[in-house]
Amino acid sequence: MPKSKRTPKKTKAPPNRLKHYRVQKLLSRAELANKAGVSIAVIEKIENGKTNPRIATKRKLIAGLGMTVDQAELVFPHYED
């Protein structure tokens, strides 16, 4: 019996509130990217749930938003340092 060719199911990254806090701080993606030292494409992927950022990227984004590591859980639920 031939094996069926299944495409792997794409899993979505854990939900985050990056866009919510970026908009609340009146920052464009480009402005946050500049402040955090990451690319606009990375921010787009995170906001659209297409990638789960590494801890170092999360730290940069939190700092770019002017937030503390203590507030990281607000943006990235299940944030682990």
mmCIF file of the N, C-alpha and C atoms, coordinates in Angstrom:
data_MODEL
# 
_entry.id   MODEL 
# 
loop_
_atom_site.group_PDB 
_atom_site.id 
_atom_site.type_symbol 
_atom_site.label_atom_id 
_atom_site.label_alt_id 
_atom_site.label_comp_id 
_atom_site.label_asym_id 
_atom_site.label_entity_id 
_atom_site.label_seq_id 
_atom_site.pdbx_PDB_ins_code 
_atom_site.Cartn_x 
_atom_site.Cartn_y 
_atom_site.Cartn_z 
_atom_site.occupancy 
_atom_site.B_iso_or_equiv 
_atom_site.pdbx_formal_charge 
_atom_site.auth_seq_id 
_atom_site.auth_comp_id 
_atom_site.auth_asym_id 
_atom_site.auth_atom_id 
_atom_site.pdbx_PDB_model_num 
ATOM 1   N N  . MET A 1 1  ? 0.853  -1.179 0.000  1.00 0.00 ? 1  MET A N  1 
ATOM 2   C CA . MET A 1 1  ? 0.000  0.000  0.000  1.00 0.00 ? 1  MET A CA 1 
ATOM 3   C C  . MET A 1 1  ? 0.904  1.250  0.000  1.00 0.00 ? 1  MET A C  1 
ATOM 4   N N  . PRO A 1 2  ? 0.727  2.171  -0.958 1.00 0.00 ? 2  PRO A N  1 
ATOM 5   C CA . PRO A 1 2  ? 1.576  3.361  -1.004 1.00 0.00 ? 2  PRO A CA 1 
ATOM 6   C C  . PRO A 1 2  ? 1.249  4.322  0.137  1.00 0.00 ? 2  PRO A C  1 
ATOM 7   N N  . LYS A 1 3  ? 2.298  4.965  0.592  1.00 0.00 ? 3  LYS A N  1 
ATOM 8   C CA . LYS A 1 3  ? 2.111  5.961  1.657  1.00 0.00 ? 3  LYS A CA 1 
ATOM 9   C C  . LYS A 1 3  ? 1.521  7.231  1.058  1.00 0.00 ? 3  LYS A C  1 
ATOM 10  N N  . SER A 1 4  ? 0.628  7.834  1.804  1.00 0.00 ? 4  SER A N  1 
ATOM 11  C CA . SER A 1 4  ? 0.052  9.092  1.328  1.00 0.00 ? 4  SER A CA 1 
ATOM 12  C C  . SER A 1 4  ? 1.033  10.222 1.630  1.00 0.00 ? 4  SER A C  1 
ATOM 13  N N  . LYS A 1 5  ? 1.079  11.142 0.717  1.00 0.00 ? 5  LYS A N  1 
ATOM 14  C CA . LYS A 1 5  ? 1.961  12.289 0.912  1.00 0.00 ? 5  LYS A CA 1 
ATOM 15  C C  . LYS A 1 5  ? 1.171  13.374 1.625  1.00 0.00 ? 5  LYS A C  1 
ATOM 16  N N  . ARG A 1 6  ? 1.530  13.578 2.840  1.00 0.00 ? 6  ARG A N  1 
ATOM 17  C CA . ARG A 1 6  ? 0.868  14.625 3.625  1.00 0.00 ? 6  ARG A CA 1 
ATOM 18  C C  . ARG A 1 6  ? 1.838  15.778 3.799  1.00 0.00 ? 6  ARG A C  1 
ATOM 19  N N  . THR A 1 7  ? 1.303  16.936 3.653  1.00 0.00 ? 7  THR A N  1 
ATOM 20  C CA . THR A 1 7  ? 2.129  18.096 3.942  1.00 0.00 ? 7  THR A CA 1 
ATOM 21  C C  . THR A 1 7  ? 2.059  18.334 5.439  1.00 0.00 ? 7  THR A C  1 
ATOM 22  N N  . PRO A 1 8  ? 3.187  18.679 6.035  1.00 0.00 ? 8  PRO A N  1 
ATOM 23  C CA . PRO A 1 8  ? 3.164  18.911 7.482  1.00 0.00 ? 8  PRO A CA 1 
ATOM 24  C C  . PRO A 1 8  ? 2.224  20.056 7.831  1.00 0.00 ? 8  PRO A C  1 
ATOM 25  N N  . LYS A 1 9  ? 1.514  19.871 8.910  1.00 0.00 ? 9  LYS A N  1 
ATOM 26  C CA . LYS A 1 9  ? 0.582  20.888 9.377  1.00 0.00 ? 9  LYS A CA 1 
ATOM 27  C C  . LYS A 1 9  ? 1.386  22.045 9.973  1.00 0.00 ? 9  LYS A C  1 
ATOM 28  N N  . LYS A 1 10 ? 1.094  23.246 9.497  1.00 0.00 ? 10 LYS A N  1 
ATOM 29  C CA . LYS A 1 10 ? 1.792  24.416 10.024 1.00 0.00 ? 10 LYS A CA 1 
ATOM 30  C C  . LYS A 1 10 ? 1.171  24.791 11.361 1.00 0.00 ? 10 LYS A C  1 
ATOM 31  N N  . THR A 1 11 ? 2.021  24.945 12.333 1.00 0.00 ? 11 THR A N  1 
ATOM 32  C CA . THR A 1 11 ? 1.534  25.342 13.650 1.00 0.00 ? 11 THR A CA 1 
ATOM 33  C C  . THR A 1 11 ? 1.746  26.837 13.809 1.00 0.00 ? 11 THR A C  1 
ATOM 34  N N  . LYS A 1 12 ? 0.787  27.466 14.399 1.00 0.00 ? 12 LYS A N  1 
ATOM 35  C CA . LYS A 1 12 ? 0.887  28.894 14.650 1.00 0.00 ? 12 LYS A CA 1 
ATOM 36  C C  . LYS A 1 12 ? 1.697  29.141 15.912 1.00 0.00 ? 12 LYS A C  1 
ATOM 37  N N  . ALA A 1 13 ? 2.390  30.244 15.913 1.00 0.00 ? 13 ALA A N  1 
ATOM 38  C CA . ALA A 1 13 ? 3.156  30.627 17.093 1.00 0.00 ? 13 ALA A CA 1 
ATOM 39  C C  . ALA A 1 13 ? 2.187  30.982 18.223 1.00 0.00 ? 13 ALA A C  1 
ATOM 40  N N  . PRO A 1 14 ? 2.644  30.901 19.463 1.00 0.00 ? 14 PRO A N  1 
ATOM 41  C CA . PRO A 1 14 ? 1.775  31.272 20.583 1.00 0.00 ? 14 PRO A CA 1 
ATOM 42  C C  . PRO A 1 14 ? 1.289  32.714 20.432 1.00 0.00 ? 14 PRO A C  1 
ATOM 43  N N  . PRO A 1 15 ? 0.084  32.983 20.864 1.00 0.00 ? 15 PRO A N  1 
ATOM 44  C CA . PRO A 1 15 ? -0.439 34.342 20.732 1.00 0.00 ? 15 PRO A CA 1 
ATOM 45  C C  . PRO A 1 15 ? 0.406  35.349 21.509 1.00 0.00 ? 15 PRO A C  1 
ATOM 46  N N  . ASN A 1 16 ? 0.450  36.545 20.975 1.00 0.00 ? 16 ASN A N  1 
ATOM 47  C CA . ASN A 1 16 ? 1.171  37.616 21.660 1.00 0.00 ? 16 ASN A CA 1 
ATOM 48  C C  . ASN A 1 16 ? 0.391  38.906 21.470 1.00 0.00 ? 16 ASN A C  1 
ATOM 49  N N  . ARG A 1 17 ? 0.780  39.925 22.195 1.00 0.00 ? 17 ARG A N  1 
ATOM 50  C CA . ARG A 1 17 ? 0.070  41.202 22.134 1.00 0.00 ? 17 ARG A CA 1 
ATOM 51  C C  . ARG A 1 17 ? 0.988  42.310 21.649 1.00 0.00 ? 17 ARG A C  1 
ATOM 52  N N  . LEU A 1 18 ? 1.966  41.934 20.825 1.00 0.00 ? 18 LEU A N  1 
ATOM 53  C CA . LEU A 1 18 ? 2.946  42.913 20.347 1.00 0.00 ? 18 LEU A CA 1 
ATOM 54  C C  . LEU A 1 18 ? 2.269  44.059 19.603 1.00 0.00 ? 18 LEU A C  1 
ATOM 55  N N  . LYS A 1 19 ? 1.392  43.735 18.680 1.00 0.00 ? 19 LYS A N  1 
ATOM 56  C CA . LYS A 1 19 ? 0.728  44.792 17.906 1.00 0.00 ? 19 LYS A CA 1 
ATOM 57  C C  . LYS A 1 19 ? -0.080 45.711 18.816 1.00 0.00 ? 19 LYS A C  1 
ATOM 58  N N  . HIS A 1 20 ? -0.784 45.128 19.761 1.00 0.00 ? 20 HIS A N  1 
ATOM 59  C CA . HIS A 1 20 ? -1.597 45.922 20.696 1.00 0.00 ? 20 HIS A CA 1 
ATOM 60  C C  . HIS A 1 20 ? -0.732 46.979 21.393 1.00 0.00 ? 20 HIS A C  1 
ATOM 61  N N  . TYR A 1 21 ? 0.392  46.550 21.962 1.00 0.00 ? 21 TYR A N  1 
ATOM 62  C CA . TYR A 1 21 ? 1.239  47.490 22.700 1.00 0.00 ? 21 TYR A CA 1 
ATOM 63  C C  . TYR A 1 21 ? 1.999  48.431 21.769 1.00 0.00 ? 21 TYR A C  1 
ATOM 64  N N  . ARG A 1 22 ? 2.347  47.977 20.566 1.00 0.00 ? 22 ARG A N  1 
ATOM 65  C CA . ARG A 1 22 ? 3.012  48.855 19.597 1.00 0.00 ? 22 ARG A CA 1 
ATOM 66  C C  . ARG A 1 22 ? 2.076  49.997 19.206 1.00 0.00 ? 22 ARG A C  1 
ATOM 67  N N  . VAL A 1 23 ? 0.827  49.662 18.903 1.00 0.00 ? 23 VAL A N  1 
ATOM 68  C CA . VAL A 1 23 ? -0.157 50.679 18.516 1.00 0.00 ? 23 VAL A CA 1 
ATOM 69  C C  . VAL A 1 23 ? -0.463 51.593 19.707 1.00 0.00 ? 23 VAL A C  1 
ATOM 70  N N  . GLN A 1 24 ? -0.568 51.010 20.884 1.00 0.00 ? 24 GLN A N  1 
ATOM 71  C CA . GLN A 1 24 ? -0.830 51.801 22.090 1.00 0.00 ? 24 GLN A CA 1 
ATOM 72  C C  . GLN A 1 24 ? 0.267  52.839 22.329 1.00 0.00 ? 24 GLN A C  1 
ATOM 73  N N  . LYS A 1 25 ? 1.507  52.474 21.994 1.00 0.00 ? 25 LYS A N  1 
ATOM 74  C CA . LYS A 1 25 ? 2.651  53.393 22.173 1.00 0.00 ? 25 LYS A CA 1 
ATOM 75  C C  . LYS A 1 25 ? 2.823  54.317 20.964 1.00 0.00 ? 25 LYS A C  1 
ATOM 76  N N  . LEU A 1 26 ? 1.876  54.236 20.004 1.00 0.00 ? 26 LEU A N  1 
ATOM 77  C CA . LEU A 1 26 ? 1.885  55.064 18.793 1.00 0.00 ? 26 LEU A CA 1 
ATOM 78  C C  . LEU A 1 26 ? 3.150  54.868 17.967 1.00 0.00 ? 26 LEU A C  1 
ATOM 79  N N  . LEU A 1 27 ? 3.591  53.621 17.865 1.00 0.00 ? 27 LEU A N  1 
ATOM 80  C CA . LEU A 1 27 ? 4.784  53.295 17.093 1.00 0.00 ? 27 LEU A CA 1 
ATOM 81  C C  . LEU A 1 27 ? 4.395  52.550 15.821 1.00 0.00 ? 27 LEU A C  1 
ATOM 82  N N  . SER A 1 28 ? 5.033  52.903 14.717 1.00 0.00 ? 28 SER A N  1 
ATOM 83  C CA . SER A 1 28 ? 4.872  52.126 13.499 1.00 0.00 ? 28 SER A CA 1 
ATOM 84  C C  . SER A 1 28 ? 5.780  50.906 13.612 1.00 0.00 ? 28 SER A C  1 
ATOM 85  N N  . ARG A 1 29 ? 5.604  49.963 12.718 1.00 0.00 ? 29 ARG A N  1 
ATOM 86  C CA . ARG A 1 29 ? 6.490  48.804 12.714 1.00 0.00 ? 29 ARG A CA 1 
ATOM 87  C C  . ARG A 1 29 ? 7.932  49.247 12.482 1.00 0.00 ? 29 ARG A C  1 
ATOM 88  N N  . ALA A 1 30 ? 8.111  50.209 11.583 1.00 0.00 ? 30 ALA A N  1 
ATOM 89  C CA . ALA A 1 30 ? 9.457  50.696 11.272 1.00 0.00 ? 30 ALA A CA 1 
ATOM 90  C C  . ALA A 1 30 ? 10.103 51.361 12.492 1.00 0.00 ? 30 ALA A C  1 
ATOM 91  N N  . GLU A 1 31 ? 9.314  52.137 13.225 1.00 0.00 ? 31 GLU A N  1 
ATOM 92  C CA . GLU A 1 31 ? 9.851  52.805 14.423 1.00 0.00 ? 31 GLU A CA 1 
ATOM 93  C C  . GLU A 1 31 ? 10.252 51.786 15.487 1.00 0.00 ? 31 GLU A C  1 
ATOM 94  N N  . LEU A 1 32 ? 9.390  50.787 15.710 1.00 0.00 ? 32 LEU A N  1 
ATOM 95  C CA . LEU A 1 32 ? 9.727  49.761 16.697 1.00 0.00 ? 32 LEU A CA 1 
ATOM 96  C C  . LEU A 1 32 ? 10.936 48.965 16.234 1.00 0.00 ? 32 LEU A C  1 
ATOM 97  N N  . ALA A 1 33 ? 10.996 48.637 14.956 1.00 0.00 ? 33 ALA A N  1 
ATOM 98  C CA . ALA A 1 33 ? 12.136 47.895 14.419 1.00 0.00 ? 33 ALA A CA 1 
ATOM 99  C C  . ALA A 1 33 ? 13.430 48.663 14.663 1.00 0.00 ? 33 ALA A C  1 
ATOM 100 N N  . ASN A 1 34 ? 13.399 49.960 14.432 1.00 0.00 ? 34 ASN A N  1 
ATOM 101 C CA . ASN A 1 34 ? 14.572 50.809 14.645 1.00 0.00 ? 34 ASN A CA 1 
ATOM 102 C C  . ASN A 1 34 ? 14.962 50.854 16.117 1.00 0.00 ? 34 ASN A C  1 
ATOM 103 N N  . LYS A 1 35 ? 13.990 51.043 17.001 1.00 0.00 ? 35 LYS A N  1 
ATOM 104 C CA . LYS A 1 35 ? 14.269 51.117 18.439 1.00 0.00 ? 35 LYS A CA 1 
ATOM 105 C C  . LYS A 1 35 ? 14.777 49.789 18.994 1.00 0.00 ? 35 LYS A C  1 
ATOM 106 N N  . ALA A 1 36 ? 14.226 48.680 18.475 1.00 0.00 ? 36 ALA A N  1 
ATOM 107 C CA . ALA A 1 36 ? 14.560 47.361 19.008 1.00 0.00 ? 36 ALA A CA 1 
ATOM 108 C C  . ALA A 1 36 ? 15.765 46.728 18.308 1.00 0.00 ? 36 ALA A C  1 
ATOM 109 N N  . GLY A 1 37 ? 16.127 47.256 17.145 1.00 0.00 ? 37 GLY A N  1 
ATOM 110 C CA . GLY A 1 37 ? 17.251 46.670 16.422 1.00 0.00 ? 37 GLY A CA 1 
ATOM 111 C C  . GLY A 1 37 ? 16.903 45.351 15.748 1.00 0.00 ? 37 GLY A C  1 
ATOM 112 N N  . VAL A 1 38 ? 15.669 45.239 15.291 1.00 0.00 ? 38 VAL A N  1 
ATOM 113 C CA . VAL A 1 38 ? 15.229 44.054 14.544 1.00 0.00 ? 38 VAL A CA 1 
ATOM 114 C C  . VAL A 1 38 ? 14.631 44.531 13.231 1.00 0.00 ? 38 VAL A C  1 
ATOM 115 N N  . SER A 1 39 ? 14.374 43.606 12.320 1.00 0.00 ? 39 SER A N  1 
ATOM 116 C CA . SER A 1 39 ? 13.811 44.003 11.031 1.00 0.00 ? 39 SER A CA 1 
ATOM 117 C C  . SER A 1 39 ? 12.290 44.146 11.118 1.00 0.00 ? 39 SER A C  1 
ATOM 118 N N  . ILE A 1 40 ? 11.758 44.918 10.181 1.00 0.00 ? 40 ILE A N  1 
ATOM 119 C CA . ILE A 1 40 ? 10.309 45.080 10.100 1.00 0.00 ? 40 ILE A CA 1 
ATOM 120 C C  . ILE A 1 40 ? 9.665  43.725 9.800  1.00 0.00 ? 40 ILE A C  1 
ATOM 121 N N  . ALA A 1 41 ? 10.327 42.929 8.972  1.00 0.00 ? 41 ALA A N  1 
ATOM 122 C CA . ALA A 1 41 ? 9.790  41.611 8.612  1.00 0.00 ? 41 ALA A CA 1 
ATOM 123 C C  . ALA A 1 41 ? 9.617  40.721 9.844  1.00 0.00 ? 41 ALA A C  1 
ATOM 124 N N  . VAL A 1 42 ? 10.547 40.801 10.771 1.00 0.00 ? 42 VAL A N  1 
ATOM 125 C CA . VAL A 1 42 ? 10.445 40.013 12.006 1.00 0.00 ? 42 VAL A CA 1 
ATOM 126 C C  . VAL A 1 42 ? 9.211  40.447 12.798 1.00 0.00 ? 42 VAL A C  1 
ATOM 127 N N  . ILE A 1 43 ? 9.013  41.737 12.908 1.00 0.00 ? 43 ILE A N  1 
ATOM 128 C CA . ILE A 1 43 ? 7.853  42.253 13.643 1.00 0.00 ? 43 ILE A CA 1 
ATOM 129 C C  . ILE A 1 43 ? 6.561  41.796 12.963 1.00 0.00 ? 43 ILE A C  1 
ATOM 130 N N  . GLU A 1 44 ? 6.509  41.881 11.648 1.00 0.00 ? 44 GLU A N  1 
ATOM 131 C CA . GLU A 1 44 ? 5.318  41.434 10.920 1.00 0.00 ? 44 GLU A CA 1 
ATOM 132 C C  . GLU A 1 44 ? 5.026  39.959 11.183 1.00 0.00 ? 44 GLU A C  1 
ATOM 133 N N  . LYS A 1 45 ? 6.058  39.135 11.122 1.00 0.00 ? 45 LYS A N  1 
ATOM 134 C CA . LYS A 1 45 ? 5.869  37.694 11.352 1.00 0.00 ? 45 LYS A CA 1 
ATOM 135 C C  . LYS A 1 45 ? 5.383  37.410 12.771 1.00 0.00 ? 45 LYS A C  1 
ATOM 136 N N  . ILE A 1 46 ? 5.922  38.127 13.741 1.00 0.00 ? 46 ILE A N  1 
ATOM 137 C CA . ILE A 1 46 ? 5.505  37.927 15.141 1.00 0.00 ? 46 ILE A CA 1 
ATOM 138 C C  . ILE A 1 46 ? 4.052  38.375 15.320 1.00 0.00 ? 46 ILE A C  1 
ATOM 139 N N  . GLU A 1 47 ? 3.733  39.560 14.806 1.00 0.00 ? 47 GLU A N  1 
ATOM 140 C CA . GLU A 1 47 ? 2.369  40.078 14.954 1.00 0.00 ? 47 GLU A CA 1 
ATOM 141 C C  . GLU A 1 47 ? 1.332  39.200 14.249 1.00 0.00 ? 47 GLU A C  1 
ATOM 142 N N  . ASN A 1 48 ? 1.731  38.574 13.170 1.00 0.00 ? 48 ASN A N  1 
ATOM 143 C CA . ASN A 1 48 ? 0.808  37.716 12.414 1.00 0.00 ? 48 ASN A CA 1 
ATOM 144 C C  . ASN A 1 48 ? 0.830  36.270 12.885 1.00 0.00 ? 48 ASN A C  1 
ATOM 145 N N  . GLY A 1 49 ? 1.579  35.993 13.944 1.00 0.00 ? 49 GLY A N  1 
ATOM 146 C CA . GLY A 1 49 ? 1.601  34.645 14.508 1.00 0.00 ? 49 GLY A CA 1 
ATOM 147 C C  . GLY A 1 49 ? 2.317  33.626 13.655 1.00 0.00 ? 49 GLY A C  1 
ATOM 148 N N  . LYS A 1 50 ? 3.219  34.080 12.793 1.00 0.00 ? 50 LYS A N  1 
ATOM 149 C CA . LYS A 1 50 ? 3.931  33.160 11.907 1.00 0.00 ? 50 LYS A CA 1 
ATOM 150 C C  . LYS A 1 50 ? 5.249  32.677 12.492 1.00 0.00 ? 50 LYS A C  1 
ATOM 151 N N  . THR A 1 51 ? 5.700  33.301 13.556 1.00 0.00 ? 51 THR A N  1 
ATOM 152 C CA . THR A 1 51 ? 6.938  32.871 14.190 1.00 0.00 ? 51 THR A CA 1 
ATOM 153 C C  . THR A 1 51 ? 6.880  33.148 15.680 1.00 0.00 ? 51 THR A C  1 
ATOM 154 N N  . ASN A 1 52 ? 7.569  32.319 16.420 1.00 0.00 ? 52 ASN A N  1 
ATOM 155 C CA . ASN A 1 52 ? 7.712  32.519 17.853 1.00 0.00 ? 52 ASN A CA 1 
ATOM 156 C C  . ASN A 1 52 ? 9.130  33.034 18.072 1.00 0.00 ? 52 ASN A C  1 
ATOM 157 N N  . PRO A 1 53 ? 9.277  34.304 18.450 1.00 0.00 ? 53 PRO A N  1 
ATOM 158 C CA . PRO A 1 53 ? 10.615 34.876 18.544 1.00 0.00 ? 53 PRO A CA 1 
ATOM 159 C C  . PRO A 1 53 ? 11.459 34.252 19.645 1.00 0.00 ? 53 PRO A C  1 
ATOM 160 N N  . ARG A 1 54 ? 12.755 34.296 19.420 1.00 0.00 ? 54 ARG A N  1 
ATOM 161 C CA . ARG A 1 54 ? 13.695 33.840 20.442 1.00 0.00 ? 54 ARG A CA 1 
ATOM 162 C C  . ARG A 1 54 ? 13.657 34.808 21.609 1.00 0.00 ? 54 ARG A C  1 
ATOM 163 N N  . ILE A 1 55 ? 14.156 34.353 22.727 1.00 0.00 ? 55 ILE A N  1 
ATOM 164 C CA . ILE A 1 55 ? 14.131 35.176 23.946 1.00 0.00 ? 55 ILE A CA 1 
ATOM 165 C C  . ILE A 1 55 ? 14.892 36.484 23.749 1.00 0.00 ? 55 ILE A C  1 
ATOM 166 N N  . ALA A 1 56 ? 16.010 36.444 23.024 1.00 0.00 ? 56 ALA A N  1 
ATOM 167 C CA . ALA A 1 56 ? 16.796 37.664 22.794 1.00 0.00 ? 56 ALA A CA 1 
ATOM 168 C C  . ALA A 1 56 ? 15.979 38.687 21.991 1.00 0.00 ? 56 ALA A C  1 
ATOM 169 N N  . THR A 1 57 ? 15.216 38.207 21.022 1.00 0.00 ? 57 THR A N  1 
ATOM 170 C CA . THR A 1 57 ? 14.368 39.101 20.220 1.00 0.00 ? 57 THR A CA 1 
ATOM 171 C C  . THR A 1 57 ? 13.249 39.666 21.076 1.00 0.00 ? 57 THR A C  1 
ATOM 172 N N  . LYS A 1 58 ? 12.681 38.842 21.931 1.00 0.00 ? 58 LYS A N  1 
ATOM 173 C CA . LYS A 1 58 ? 11.629 39.329 22.830 1.00 0.00 ? 58 LYS A CA 1 
ATOM 174 C C  . LYS A 1 58 ? 12.169 40.435 23.730 1.00 0.00 ? 58 LYS A C  1 
ATOM 175 N N  . ARG A 1 59 ? 13.371 40.248 24.249 1.00 0.00 ? 59 ARG A N  1 
ATOM 176 C CA . ARG A 1 59 ? 13.981 41.277 25.110 1.00 0.00 ? 59 ARG A CA 1 
ATOM 177 C C  . ARG A 1 59 ? 14.149 42.587 24.356 1.00 0.00 ? 59 ARG A C  1 
ATOM 178 N N  . LYS A 1 60 ? 14.623 42.505 23.115 1.00 0.00 ? 60 LYS A N  1 
ATOM 179 C CA . LYS A 1 60 ? 14.816 43.709 22.304 1.00 0.00 ? 60 LYS A CA 1 
ATOM 180 C C  . LYS A 1 60 ? 13.494 44.422 22.066 1.00 0.00 ? 60 LYS A C  1 
ATOM 181 N N  . LEU A 1 61 ? 12.462 43.664 21.758 1.00 0.00 ? 61 LEU A N  1 
ATOM 182 C CA . LEU A 1 61 ? 11.155 44.262 21.494 1.00 0.00 ? 61 LEU A CA 1 
ATOM 183 C C  . LEU A 1 61 ? 10.564 44.895 22.746 1.00 0.00 ? 61 LEU A C  1 
ATOM 184 N N  . ILE A 1 62 ? 10.721 44.236 23.868 1.00 0.00 ? 62 ILE A N  1 
ATOM 185 C CA . ILE A 1 62 ? 10.230 44.792 25.139 1.00 0.00 ? 62 ILE A CA 1 
ATOM 186 C C  . ILE A 1 62 ? 10.930 46.120 25.423 1.00 0.00 ? 62 ILE A C  1 
ATOM 187 N N  . ALA A 1 63 ? 12.253 46.140 25.237 1.00 0.00 ? 63 ALA A N  1 
ATOM 188 C CA . ALA A 1 63 ? 13.012 47.377 25.448 1.00 0.00 ? 63 ALA A CA 1 
ATOM 189 C C  . ALA A 1 63 ? 12.583 48.442 24.435 1.00 0.00 ? 63 ALA A C  1 
ATOM 190 N N  . GLY A 1 64 ? 12.373 48.044 23.193 1.00 0.00 ? 64 GLY A N  1 
ATOM 191 C CA . GLY A 1 64 ? 11.940 48.982 22.164 1.00 0.00 ? 64 GLY A CA 1 
ATOM 192 C C  . GLY A 1 64 ? 10.585 49.600 22.465 1.00 0.00 ? 64 GLY A C  1 
ATOM 193 N N  . LEU A 1 65 ? 9.753  48.865 23.176 1.00 0.00 ? 65 LEU A N  1 
ATOM 194 C CA . LEU A 1 65 ? 8.441  49.376 23.590 1.00 0.00 ? 65 LEU A CA 1 
ATOM 195 C C  . LEU A 1 65 ? 8.540  50.237 24.850 1.00 0.00 ? 65 LEU A C  1 
ATOM 196 N N  . GLY A 1 66 ? 9.738  50.320 25.424 1.00 0.00 ? 66 GLY A N  1 
ATOM 197 C CA . GLY A 1 66 ? 9.912  51.101 26.651 1.00 0.00 ? 66 GLY A CA 1 
ATOM 198 C C  . GLY A 1 66 ? 9.352  50.412 27.867 1.00 0.00 ? 66 GLY A C  1 
ATOM 199 N N  . MET A 1 67 ? 9.307  49.101 27.824 1.00 0.00 ? 67 MET A N  1 
ATOM 200 C CA . MET A 1 67 ? 8.768  48.312 28.929 1.00 0.00 ? 67 MET A CA 1 
ATOM 201 C C  . MET A 1 67 ? 9.916  47.595 29.634 1.00 0.00 ? 67 MET A C  1 
ATOM 202 N N  . THR A 1 68 ? 9.623  47.102 30.815 1.00 0.00 ? 68 THR A N  1 
ATOM 203 C CA . THR A 1 68 ? 10.625 46.359 31.573 1.00 0.00 ? 68 THR A CA 1 
ATOM 204 C C  . THR A 1 68 ? 10.428 44.864 31.360 1.00 0.00 ? 68 THR A C  1 
ATOM 205 N N  . VAL A 1 69 ? 11.430 44.097 31.719 1.00 0.00 ? 69 VAL A N  1 
ATOM 206 C CA . VAL A 1 69 ? 11.331 42.642 31.621 1.00 0.00 ? 69 VAL A CA 1 
ATOM 207 C C  . VAL A 1 69 ? 10.183 42.143 32.492 1.00 0.00 ? 69 VAL A C  1 
ATOM 208 N N  . ASP A 1 70 ? 9.918  42.829 33.595 1.00 0.00 ? 70 ASP A N  1 
ATOM 209 C CA . ASP A 1 70 ? 8.796  42.450 34.465 1.00 0.00 ? 70 ASP A CA 1 
ATOM 210 C C  . ASP A 1 70 ? 7.452  42.566 33.734 1.00 0.00 ? 70 ASP A C  1 
ATOM 211 N N  . GLN A 1 71 ? 7.386  43.425 32.727 1.00 0.00 ? 71 GLN A N  1 
ATOM 212 C CA . GLN A 1 71 ? 6.152  43.615 31.975 1.00 0.00 ? 71 GLN A CA 1 
ATOM 213 C C  . GLN A 1 71 ? 6.085  42.724 30.727 1.00 0.00 ? 71 GLN A C  1 
ATOM 214 N N  . ALA A 1 72 ? 7.116  41.947 30.486 1.00 0.00 ? 72 ALA A N  1 
ATOM 215 C CA . ALA A 1 72 ? 7.198  41.121 29.281 1.00 0.00 ? 72 ALA A CA 1 
ATOM 216 C C  . ALA A 1 72 ? 6.023  40.157 29.157 1.00 0.00 ? 72 ALA A C  1 
ATOM 217 N N  . GLU A 1 73 ? 5.546  39.658 30.260 1.00 0.00 ? 73 GLU A N  1 
ATOM 218 C CA . GLU A 1 73 ? 4.423  38.706 30.255 1.00 0.00 ? 73 GLU A CA 1 
ATOM 219 C C  . GLU A 1 73 ? 3.165  39.335 29.651 1.00 0.00 ? 73 GLU A C  1 
ATOM 220 N N  . LEU A 1 74 ? 3.044  40.651 29.724 1.00 0.00 ? 74 LEU A N  1 
ATOM 221 C CA . LEU A 1 74 ? 1.886  41.330 29.138 1.00 0.00 ? 74 LEU A CA 1 
ATOM 222 C C  . LEU A 1 74 ? 1.897  41.211 27.616 1.00 0.00 ? 74 LEU A C  1 
ATOM 223 N N  . VAL A 1 75 ? 3.089  41.303 27.035 1.00 0.00 ? 75 VAL A N  1 
ATOM 224 C CA . VAL A 1 75 ? 3.226  41.268 25.581 1.00 0.00 ? 75 VAL A CA 1 
ATOM 225 C C  . VAL A 1 75 ? 3.324  39.836 25.075 1.00 0.00 ? 75 VAL A C  1 
ATOM 226 N N  . PHE A 1 76 ? 4.144  39.050 25.751 1.00 0.00 ? 76 PHE A N  1 
ATOM 227 C CA . PHE A 1 76 ? 4.384  37.659 25.364 1.00 0.00 ? 76 PHE A CA 1 
ATOM 228 C C  . PHE A 1 76 ? 3.962  36.732 26.495 1.00 0.00 ? 76 PHE A C  1 
ATOM 229 N N  . PRO A 1 77 ? 2.688  36.318 26.528 1.00 0.00 ? 77 PRO A N  1 
ATOM 230 C CA . PRO A 1 77 ? 2.276  35.364 27.561 1.00 0.00 ? 77 PRO A CA 1 
ATOM 231 C C  . PRO A 1 77 ? 3.193  34.140 27.537 1.00 0.00 ? 77 PRO A C  1 
ATOM 232 N N  . HIS A 1 78 ? 3.454  33.603 28.666 1.00 0.00 ? 78 HIS A N  1 
ATOM 233 C CA . HIS A 1 78 ? 4.365  32.464 28.830 1.00 0.00 ? 78 HIS A CA 1 
ATOM 234 C C  . HIS A 1 78 ? 5.813  32.856 28.561 1.00 0.00 ? 78 HIS A C  1 
ATOM 235 N N  . TYR A 1 79 ? 6.118  34.138 28.766 1.00 0.00 ? 79 TYR A N  1 
ATOM 236 C CA . TYR A 1 79 ? 7.492  34.640 28.604 1.00 0.00 ? 79 TYR A CA 1 
ATOM 237 C C  . TYR A 1 79 ? 8.377  33.969 29.645 1.00 0.00 ? 79 TYR A C  1 
ATOM 238 N N  . GLU A 1 80 ? 9.458  33.431 29.195 1.00 0.00 ? 80 GLU A N  1 
ATOM 239 C CA . GLU A 1 80 ? 10.409 32.804 30.111 1.00 0.00 ? 80 GLU A CA 1 
ATOM 240 C C  . GLU A 1 80 ? 11.768 33.429 29.898 1.00 0.00 ? 80 GLU A C  1 
ATOM 241 N N  . ASP A 1 81 ? 12.399 33.821 30.970 1.00 0.00 ? 81 ASP A N  1 
ATOM 242 C CA . ASP A 1 81 ? 13.723 34.430 30.896 1.00 0.00 ? 81 ASP A CA 1 
ATOM 243 C C  . ASP A 1 81 ? 14.749 33.487 31.453 1.00 0.00 ? 81 ASP A C  1 
# 
